Amino acid sequence: MPDHTGMDRMVYQALIVGTAWTYDFHFSERTLSQLHSTGFSLIRKKEAINAISNLESNYKLFSPVIDVMQNMQNDIDISSYAFLDGTADYNAGKIAFQNPLFTRLKLSDVPATALVKWQNKNAIIAYADKLDKYSYYLRTGIIDDYEIFDKEIAETIKVIQREYHLQ
């Protein structure tokens, strides 16, 4: 552990900026449910039905990955309270989430009361280990799968536009 004198607020800033995750993918099955309940009667073009059904099948494979990642994220957030002041972290996080680009959290936005419990070395090491695992799963799971799924969504939209002559 290097000398950390006066670094508490910088640590809070780095942790909030580095771990202020958000998932901008929120799948709703409402439209699919409506399509299924009508037997896809509103969509008659076979290619469009196949594209939508394929996208739905792929989502069902992707959805559990998102759930696992969100659970890991929650575990990381909760485990930080072993060495961070929860109130100071919450207040700084509130400021960070007001701006869609979390990287704009200024050091002055972090409360002066934000103190790291440096003596709890085991908690800090455990937290770093969790971050390392999460980072690996994020890179290999979410990002790769998300890019594939994003392309499938774009392709499904193109099929529907083509089949129904939409702009």
TIMAR-928284 format. One record per residue (C-alpha): residue number from 1; x, y, z. Coordinates in nm, 3 decimals. Each point is the difference from the previous one (the first is absolute). Example, Ala and Ser with C-alpha at 12.3 -4.5 7.8 and 13.67 -1.06 7.14 Angstrom:
% residues 2
REC    k       c1       c2       c3
REC    1    1.230   -0.450    0.780
REC    2    0.137    0.344   -0.066
***
This chain:
% residues 167
REC    k       c1       c2       c3
REC    1    0.000    0.000    0.000
REC    2    0.170    0.322   -0.112
REC    3   -0.028    0.321    0.196
REC    4   -0.358    0.112   -0.045
REC    5    0.002    0.319    0.202
REC    6   -0.251    0.246   -0.146
REC    7   -0.109   -0.240   -0.274
REC    8   -0.341   -0.102    0.138
REC    9   -0.206    0.229   -0.223
REC   10    0.203   -0.102   -0.306
REC   11   -0.070   -0.365    0.080
REC   12   -0.373    0.072    0.024
REC   13    0.009    0.190   -0.327
REC   14    0.185   -0.283   -0.175
REC   15   -0.231   -0.269    0.140
REC   16   -0.314    0.187   -0.099
REC   17    0.125    0.086   -0.348
REC   18    0.143   -0.348   -0.050
REC   19   -0.299   -0.191    0.132
REC   20   -0.298    0.216   -0.094
REC   21   -0.136   -0.263   -0.231
REC   22   -0.324    0.023   -0.182
REC   23   -0.165   -0.226   -0.249
REC   24   -0.176    0.187   -0.276
REC   25   -0.161   -0.318   -0.125
REC   26   -0.337   -0.065    0.155
REC   27   -0.198   -0.260   -0.186
REC   28   -0.378    0.007    0.022
REC   29   -0.200   -0.303   -0.097
REC   30   -0.326    0.195   -0.019
REC   31    0.000    0.033   -0.379
REC   32    0.106   -0.362   -0.047
REC   33   -0.271   -0.110    0.239
REC   34   -0.258    0.190   -0.204
REC   35    0.132   -0.153   -0.322
REC   36   -0.012   -0.349    0.149
REC   37   -0.353    0.049    0.138
REC   38   -0.125    0.089   -0.346
REC   39    0.196   -0.277   -0.166
REC   40    0.212    0.256   -0.184
REC   41   -0.312    0.098   -0.194
REC   42    0.122    0.359   -0.029
REC   43    0.316   -0.117   -0.173
REC   44   -0.059   -0.213   -0.304
REC   45    0.335    0.006   -0.173
REC   46    0.176   -0.326    0.080
REC   47    0.348    0.152   -0.012
REC   48   -0.100    0.267    0.253
REC   49   -0.154   -0.262    0.230
REC   50    0.316   -0.211   -0.023
REC   51    0.223    0.300    0.075
REC   52   -0.207    0.098    0.306
REC   53   -0.014   -0.359    0.126
REC   54    0.376   -0.042   -0.046
REC   55    0.063    0.324    0.188
REC   56   -0.226   -0.115    0.283
REC   57    0.182   -0.335    0.024
REC   58    0.337    0.172    0.013
REC   59   -0.123    0.241    0.264
REC   60   -0.103   -0.292    0.219
REC   61    0.361   -0.122   -0.019
REC   62    0.140    0.348    0.072
REC   63   -0.238    0.098    0.281
REC   64    0.147   -0.229    0.272
REC   65    0.346    0.144   -0.068
REC   66   -0.133    0.350    0.074
REC   67   -0.160   -0.127    0.322
REC   68    0.328   -0.160    0.116
REC   69    0.195    0.316   -0.078
REC   70   -0.249    0.219    0.187
REC   71    0.025   -0.231    0.302
REC   72    0.381    0.022   -0.014
REC   73   -0.023    0.377   -0.027
REC   74   -0.225    0.017    0.306
REC   75    0.239   -0.225    0.194
REC   76    0.292    0.227   -0.086
REC   77   -0.192    0.310    0.101
REC   78   -0.104   -0.152    0.333
REC   79    0.347   -0.135    0.078
REC   80    0.151    0.348   -0.031
REC   81   -0.183    0.104    0.315
REC   82    0.245   -0.209    0.203
REC   83    0.261    0.272   -0.056
REC   84   -0.198    0.301   -0.125
REC   85   -0.241    0.227    0.180
REC   86   -0.338   -0.091   -0.150
REC   87   -0.149    0.346    0.048
REC   88    0.289    0.181   -0.168
REC   89    0.003   -0.257   -0.281
REC   90   -0.374    0.035   -0.049
REC   91    0.016    0.381   -0.010
REC   92    0.285    0.003   -0.251
REC   93   -0.176   -0.269   -0.205
REC   94   -0.317    0.211   -0.010
REC   95    0.198    0.287   -0.148
REC   96    0.167   -0.231   -0.250
REC   97   -0.329   -0.148   -0.120
REC   98   -0.143    0.345   -0.071
REC   99    0.242    0.018   -0.289
REC  100   -0.031   -0.274   -0.263
REC  101    0.378    0.001   -0.039
REC  102    0.117   -0.116    0.341
REC  103    0.355    0.091   -0.089
REC  104   -0.087    0.364    0.066
REC  105   -0.017   -0.053    0.375
REC  106    0.238    0.263    0.134
REC  107    0.210   -0.048    0.309
REC  108   -0.184    0.296    0.150
REC  109   -0.326   -0.199   -0.039
REC  110    0.126   -0.260    0.246
REC  111   -0.094    0.099    0.358
REC  112    0.287    0.092    0.231
REC  113   -0.139   -0.264    0.238
REC  114    0.088   -0.276   -0.247
REC  115    0.255   -0.205    0.192
REC  116    0.139   -0.340   -0.093
REC  117    0.041   -0.253    0.278
REC  118    0.357   -0.079   -0.103
REC  119    0.052   -0.236    0.294
REC  120   -0.248   -0.246   -0.156
REC  121    0.256   -0.135   -0.247
REC  122   -0.175   -0.335   -0.045
REC  123   -0.320    0.172   -0.111
REC  124    0.193    0.215   -0.248
REC  125    0.178   -0.306   -0.142
REC  126   -0.328   -0.194   -0.024
REC  127   -0.158    0.298   -0.177
REC  128    0.288    0.020   -0.249
REC  129   -0.034   -0.374   -0.069
REC  130   -0.372    0.042   -0.071
REC  131    0.074    0.290   -0.233
REC  132    0.253   -0.213   -0.185
REC  133   -0.250   -0.284   -0.049
REC  134   -0.277    0.238   -0.097
REC  135    0.227    0.169   -0.253
REC  136    0.079   -0.336   -0.159
REC  137   -0.366   -0.101   -0.022
REC  138   -0.096    0.343   -0.127
REC  139    0.255   -0.016   -0.282
REC  140   -0.066   -0.359   -0.098
REC  141   -0.371   -0.022    0.070
REC  142   -0.196    0.317   -0.020
REC  143    0.201    0.203   -0.250
REC  144    0.043   -0.279   -0.256
REC  145   -0.357   -0.125    0.038
REC  146   -0.141    0.352    0.000
REC  147    0.176    0.084   -0.327
REC  148   -0.136   -0.315   -0.161
REC  149   -0.349    0.063    0.134
REC  150    0.011    0.366   -0.109
REC  151    0.082   -0.113   -0.356
REC  152   -0.288   -0.249    0.011
REC  153   -0.240    0.275    0.108
REC  154    0.118    0.223   -0.286
REC  155   -0.038   -0.289   -0.246
REC  156   -0.354   -0.077    0.124
REC  157   -0.095    0.365   -0.046
REC  158    0.139   -0.008   -0.355
REC  159   -0.201   -0.313   -0.080
REC  160   -0.323    0.155    0.128
REC  161    0.070    0.326   -0.187
REC  162    0.074   -0.190   -0.319
REC  163   -0.298   -0.234    0.024
REC  164   -0.246    0.279    0.075
REC  165    0.164    0.275   -0.207
REC  166    0.059    0.221    0.304
REC  167    0.240    0.289    0.013
***
